[in-house]
Amino acid sequence: MTEHDNSARIAQPTAGSALEVFRVFLKLGLTSFGGPIAHLGYFRHELVVRRKWIDEEGYADLVALCQFLPGPASSQVGFSLGVLRGNGLLGGFAAWLAFTMPSAAILVAFSLAATAFTGRAAEGVLHGLKLVAVAVVAQAVWGMAKNLTPDRERAGIALAGIAIVIFIGGAFGQIGAIALGAVAGLWFCRGELSKPTGHLRFPVSRRGGAIALILFVALFLIPPLLVMTTGHQAVAVFDAFYRSGALVFGGGHVVLPLLQSQVVEPGWVTNESFLTGYGLAQAVPGPLFTFSAYLGTVMESAPNGVAGAFIALIAIFLPGVLLVYGMLPYWDALRLRPTAQAAMRGANAAVVGILAAALYDPVWTSAVLSPRDFALALSGFLLLTIWKTQPWIVVLLLAAGGTLLHVI
């Protein structure tokens, strides 16, 4: 059996069609509330247990790959399962489109109608959505700190990440924190490495994977040069969202500080609109990365509206898709290397620090303006962490609370 044949073996006995993939993932896109971890649970129930598109071992291995790579893990898992069931890229695109479009369409519709949403009650709802962002990001920091910084070494890396982001700031500070976290992981995070099991066998050749990885690097390096030489705004928007999607380690909420530095600091989106959209994104099903469609719509200058939403949405998901497609034929070998596991442990610890810094600025400083705001935000945090309330319910409650505070 040739190398190509070996990499192209299918991980389940029968293939489906792109139309079948689209239909199944559209259902998931309309009903998958609760964030990336919940999405992985929905996928397992629908595609592993019920439909048997892949076995338990193969699914666990695929999830491990997508958590190892930067990008939206649940969307990467969905895309890969679409490639598997739909026997190639068309199936992967059908899965991504069906899972992503429902929430993206809701957020674009809200942003287009937001200009007509005025008055004290409207201001209260929007302020309540900012407080939702406080509760959700605090929950993410809390959960990620417990899982990704369980020892002194990784807690120290997280603290160093906070310091780097504070003193350097912007995208350079965040990239520097992740890079130094990975280097520190090589020194301090080599103990208790996991022992991978199972195999990934997807219809992706090593040549196809290499082309995807080369394209990922080219789109990371070339657009910034075009922006510097031409100043074209559409290219700048693509570059900002692509760069954000390429650097998200540790879950969808980590995109918050990356996007904030890319769209708020240059003045493309106001901080108030940014936090309002982020709060609203908690109430819709599907991937959190569709928040980019909202941002692309509300940008101050063209391309904005539907065109801006399209550019932002494609750009932020594209790097994760290219990476997972490119890594599918190589993952079995790479995941056995202790250095790769150690570097990822350090990078993930640094991500906790980056998100903790973002929890203070811009999230806390822009939303918590009074003791009553603090009480509402704390209530949302406790509902999410202690009572395990669905995020969309917390959105409704805090939006109603913000309205009452502004009307009374």
N, C-alpha and C positions, 0 to 999 in steps of 0.2 A: 504493500500500500504506500503510495507516495505521500509526501508531506502535505501536499494540497488536499489529497483525499482524506487524510487523517483529520485535518483541521475542518473539513467540510462535513464530517459526519453529523447527523442530526441527533439532538438530545431527546427525541421522542419519536415513536414509531410512525406517526402519520402527520402529513402536512395539511394545512388549511388553505384559506385564501385571504387576500387583503380585505375583501368585503366582510368576511366573517370577523377578522381582527377589528375592523372599524366598528362593527356593530357591538361587539363585546366591550370594547374600550369606551364607546360612547356611553354605555350604561354606567361604567365605572366613573367616567368624567362627570356625570350628572349626580352621582350619589356618594362619592368618596370625600367625606368631610374629615377633618381632624389632623391634617398635616402628614408629612412623609412617612412616619412610623405607622400611622393608621392606614395609609395607602398600601404599604407593603402587606399589611394584614388582609386588606380587601383583595389584593392581587392573589395572595396565597389561597384564600378561600375560593375565589372564583376560578382561577386558572390552574392551580395545583390540585386542590381537593376535589372541586366539582368537575372541571373540564379535562383535567389531567394532561395539560399541554406540556408539562415538565414534571419530573419527579422531585421529591422533597430535597434530596441531596443536591441536585442540579440547581434548584431554586435558591438554596442557602448559599451555594457557591457564587451564583449570579449577584445576589444581594451583597456578598462580601466584596466582589469586584467594584460594584457601583458605590459602595461606601468608601472604598479605597481611593477612588478617583474624585477630583473636583467636579462639581456640577450637581444638579438636582437628582438625588439618588432614586426617588420613586419614578420620576420620568425616564431616567436611564434604564431602570429595570423594565418599565413598560415598553420602551422602544425595543429593547433586546428581546423581550418575549414576542413582540410583533415581528421582528426579524426571524425568530425561530418558527413561529406558527405560519407566517406569511411567506416563508422561504426566501427572505431577502430584504432589500432596502424598502421595497414598496410596502411590505407588511409592517416594517418599522415606522415608516412615515404615517401609515394609516393609524397605528396605535397612538403615536404622538399627537396627531391632529385630533382624534376623537377624544382623547383624555384632556387635552389642553384647551380646546376651543370653547367649551361651555363657560368656564370661569373667566376666560379672556373676554368673551363677548359681554358678560355681565359687567365687568369692570370698565370696559370701554363705554358701554351704555350709561353707566353711572357718571363717568367723567364728562361725557358730552352733555348730560342733563344738570351737572352740578352748578352751572352758571345761573340757572333758574331757581336754585335752592337757597333762598335768602330769608332773613328775619331772625328773631331771637331764638325761636325753636330750632331753626336750621343750624344756627351757630352752636346751640347746645348739642345737637346730634353730632356735628363735626368734631366738637371738643370731646365728646364721649368716645368717638372713634380713635382720637389721639391717646386717650387713657387706655383703650384696648391695647394699643401698641405697647404701652408701658407694661401691662400685665403679661402680654404674650412674650415679649422679649425677656422679661424677668423670669418667666417660666422656662424659656429656652436656656438661659444662662444657668439656672438652677439645675436643670436636668443634665445639661452637657458637662457642667462642673463635676457632678457626681460620677458620670460615666467616663469622662476623658481626662480628669485630673484627680485620680484616686490616691496619688502618693505625693510625697514632698517634691520629687524631681519635676513632675509634670505641673504641679501647682506653681513651682518656681518659674517654669517656662511661661505659664499663663500670666503671672505677674510681670515678667519681662515683656510680654506682648503688650500689656496695658501701657507700660512705660514707653515703649517704642511708638505706639500709636499716639500717645499724648504729646511726646516731645518732637516727633517728626510730623505727624498728622497726614491727612490726605491718603491717596492711593499708595504713595511711596511708603508711608509708614505701615500700612496694612500688608503690602507685599513683603517689606523687610521683616515684619514680625513673623509671617508664615515661613519665609526662607530661613531665618535664624532659628525658629522653632524646629524645623526639619533637621538642621545641622546639630542643634542641641540634642535632639532625639537620638542621633547616632551615638552620642556619648552616654546619655543618661537613661535611655529607654530600651535597652537591649534585653532586659530580663523578662521572663514569663511570656515569651512569644508564642502565638497561637500555632497550632499544628493543622494546616489546611487539610480538608478531606474532599472527596468528590472530584468531578472533572467537568469542564465546560466544553461542549461540542456543538458549535453553532455553524451555520452555513456561511462562514466568512473565511476567506483564504488569507494567508499571511501577506500576500501582495495587496489585497484589498484593505487590510488593516494598516499596512504601511502607508498607503495613499491617504487614508483618513488622518493618520497622525501627522503626515507632512502638511496636509491642508490645515490642520489645527494650528501648527506652528506658523505657517505662512499668514493666516488670518490674524494671528496674535502680533506679528511683527510688521506687516506691510501697512495696514490702515493707519497706525500712528505716523508713519513717514508721509503718507498721502495727506493727512491732516496738516502736518507741518508745512508741506510744500504748496498745497492748494487751498487749505482752510475751508474745504467744503463741509457744510454743516451736516448733511446726511451721512457722510463718511464718519464724521466726529461722533454722531449719535450711535452708529453701528459699532464703532470702536469702543465707546464707553460701555455699552451693554455687553458686547462680546467679552471685553476684559473682565467685567464683573462676573459673568457666567463662568469664565475660565479659572477664577481664583476662589470659588466658593468651596471650602472644605468644611465638613461637619454639619451640613444640614441647610435647609432653605432659609432659615432665619439669619444666617450669616451674610446673606446678600444685602441685608439692610445697611450696614456701614459702608460696604463697597459701593452700592448704588448712591447712597447719600453723598459720598465724596465725588462721584462722577456727575451727578445731575443737579444737586443743590448748591454745592460750592461754586460751580461756574455760573449759577443764576438761571439755569434752564427751567427749574421747578422750584417753587417756594417751599420752605420747610413745612409750612402749615399744610399745603396740599400733599406733600410727601407723606407726612404722618397720617393724614386723613385716609389716603389711599391704602396705606399699609394696614390700618385698622380695619378698613372695609374688606381687604383681601382675606382676613381671618374668617369671614362669614360665608365665603363661597367655596364650593367643592373644587377638587382638582389641585394642581401644583401651585405653591406659593409664588413661583417664578412668574406667573401670569400678572403679578403686580407690575411687571415691566410694561404691559399693554396699557395700563392706567397711566403710567408715567409718560409713555410716548404720546398719549393723547393730550395730556394737559401741559406739555412743554410750551414755554412762552413763544418760541419762534419756530418757523417751519424747518424741517418737517414735523408736524404735529397732527392732531386729529387721528383719523383712521390710518393715514400713511405713517405717521410717527409710531402708532401702536404696532403696525406690521413690522417695521424695521426693528423696533426694540424687542418684540417678542421673538422674532427669528434669531436675532443676534445673541440674546441671552441663553437660549436653549442650544444653539448650534455647537458651541465648544464641548458641552457635555455629551452630545450625541456623537460628535466626531471622536472623542476620546474613548467612549465605551465601545463603539464599533471598531476602532483601531486596536483596542486592547483585547478584544475577545479571543483572537488566536494566540496571544502571547501570555495571557494571565496565568495559566497553569505553571509556567516556568518562573515568572516574576514573583508570584505570591509565596514561593518557597524561600526566598532570599531574606535572611534576618535583617539585612540593612534596610530593605524596603519597608518592612514592618516597623522598624525602630524610627525611621524618618517620619513615617505617617503618624506615629504616636506623638512625636514632638510637634509636628505641624498641627495636629488636632488640638493639642494643649494650647498652642498659641492662638488658635481660633477662639477658644473660650475667653482669652484675654481681650481679643478684638471686640467680641460681642459684648463683653462686660463694659468696655469703654464706651461703646455705642449706647448701652442702656442709660448711661448718665447723659451723654451729649451725642446726638441731639434729642433722644427720646424723652428722658426725664425733664430736662431743662425747658423743653418746648411745651410739655403737656401738664406737668404738675405745678400749678401756679398758686395753689391755696391748700389749706388743710383738708377741705372737702374733696379736692381733686385727689389728694393722697389717699383718703379713705376709699374713694371709688376705685382707684387703681389697685389698692391692696385687696379690696373685695374681689376684683376680677382675678388677681393672682391666686388667692385662696380657692376660689371656685375652680380654677384650672388645675391646681396642684393637689389640693386636699380632697375636694369633692369630685374631681375628674369630670367636670361639666364640659359638654361639647362647646368648642370655640364659638360656633355661631350663636349659641344661646348667650354666652358672655357678651358678644357683640351687641345683641339686642338689649340686654340688661344695662350695660354701660352707656349705650346710646340714649336709652330712656332716662337713666340717671343724669347724664349731661344735660338733657333737655330740661329736666326739672330744676336743676341748679341755675340754668339761665333764665327760666321763666319766672321762678319764684322770687 
